[in-house]
Amino acid sequence: MTDQATLLTKIEEYKATLGQDPKSTVFVQLCDAYLQLGQVDDALETALKGTWELPQFADGYAAVGRVYYARKVVGKAEAAFYKALSVDQMCVPAYKGLARILKDQGDIQKASDILTKAIMLDPTDISLQRMIESLSSLPGAAQEVNQVVSAPITHQEPVMDQTTDSMKPITTATIADIYIEQGLYGKALDVYKELLSENPQDVTVQQKISELQVLMNNSAAPSPPATAFSVEPQAVVPDMNSAPLETGSSNVVVDRLNDWLAAIQARRNRV
């Protein structure tokens, strides 16, 4: 069996596991398998869903960071890694991710410091040792980076210079968009309600909640799957506040939601 065939088999197994238990941590393995196949959009969707279901699972945020890093969205990748460390300061994958970003930015000294902390947490991690070796020959690398630290630590200081909650939006508007695309309007509504509780004056969120409620009230049949919204992406985001929805017409609601989803897809394609 080829490597690709093996990955595809594993993907189906991971998806089956998640189908039985949406809160399974196997979403991280599924995300990484998608990345190995180059299916970055599927990887991002999987990672975002996973962190929404398990907001205290640090490795999930590290997976989000790896996806954004693969998409070259460095700011979001960095925020994801910091979020992982704010949840668990012993999250080695987050240290690895930050070290890669710092290396790309030419900050070899700080990348070395981060990897030194990580190798103290897991001295047996071969990939960490290779990363340290790759830095040792670069200008600006600390001398101690050539030494593999094997002694256990009794106190771990955070690598972050400050506490950050900058990853909060990952589990809000973005995941709501994904739920809507899949026809999971109830879950999307829960997300928007959480957003509104944080900012009760957000008119845009209020409008989206109203539209979802109208759509759900006027839909006698179960929520349609994502394939029902086969709309070509538009370059311009529709003005959601330009005209009120008529609660007596489900066609108007669906048309407006189709325009909205098309605009979301266009933005995602440009990321």
NORJORA-V267800 format. One line per field, one symbol per residue. ss: DSSP state (A for helix, B for strand, O for the rest). phi: phi as a letter, one per 20 degrees, with the letter a starting at -180 (. if undefined). burial: # if it has 24 or more other ideal C-beta (glycine too) atoms within 12 Angstrom, else .. Layout:
ss->???
phi->???
burial->???
This chain:
ss->OOAAAAAAAAAAAAAAAAAAOOOOOOAAAAAAAAAAOOOAAAAAAAAAAAAAAOOOOAAAAAAAAAAAAAOOOAAAAAAAAAAAAAAOOOOAAAAAAAAAAAAAOOOAAAAAAAAAAAAAAOOOOAAAAAAAAAAAOOOOOOAAAAOOOOOOOOOOOOOOOOOOOOOAAAAOAAAAAAAAAOOOAAAAAAAAAAAAAAOOOOAAAAAAAAAAAAAAAOOOOOOOOAAAOOOOOOOOOOOOOOOOOOOOOAAAAAAAAAAAAAAAAAAAAAO
phi->.fffffffffgffffffffebgefffffffgfffffenefffffgffffffffcfddffffffgffffffemefgffffffffgffebfdefgffgffffffffeneffffffffffffffbfeffffffffffefeefnffffffdeedffddbdefffebfcdfegffecgfffgffffenefffffffffffffebfeffffgfffffffffffedfeggfffffdedffdfdffefdfbffefecffffffffgfffffffffffef
burial->.........##..##..#.....############.#..#.##############.###############.#..############################....#.#############.....##.##..##....#...#..##.........##......###################.###.######........#.######.###......##....#........#.#....#.......##.##########......
